[in-house]
Amino acid sequence: MAMMGIIGGLVSAAGSVLGGIAAANQADGQAKAMDIAANEASAVGQRNAIQRQREANYVLSRQRSVAAASGGSASDPTVVDLMAKTGVEGDYQAKSAIYEGDTRRDNLNYQADLTRMQGDQALLSGFIGGATSMINGFSSFRMAGLMPYQPTYAPIYGSGSYFFG
């Protein structure tokens, strides 16, 4: 019957270790997916910036056309001021798109790092749980009297205190 305690402890230890390994592998897979999503988020931000800049250029072109069609000049102070404001707004929109993509990328990279740490913790927990199960299994083997308890030290008496050597 005591042998069943040892076998149970070993099986439980193996289960704990394998569970920790599986959790770590799952966390690593999730982190890799987040890394890919982070790179994609950055690329989307760049593509959005290009699109917003392109739209601003279309508006500038339209402003030039309307100014020329109305008989005015593209160098008219009002037209120049309006076009300058349009250009500044286009740059702002493009930079905002890049910022949004970079922020999303950074958040996903942070989540990936946290997921990797959780996987490492699960792996460590699996090994600790496995060691605990083995110790409990061997303890039940010893408690059954099949393995006598033999201390590795003997008390040394002197001056009323106990010293262990």
Buried (B, 14 or more C-beta within 10 A) or exposed (E): EBEEBBEBBBEBBEBBBEBBBBBBEBBBEBBEEBBEBBEBBBEBBBEBBEEBBEEBEEBBEEBEEEBEEEEEEEEEEEBEEBBEEBBEEBBEBBEBBBEBBBEBBEEBBEBBEEBBEBBBBBBEBBBEBBEBBBEBBBBBBBEBEEEEEEEEEEEEEEEEEEEEE
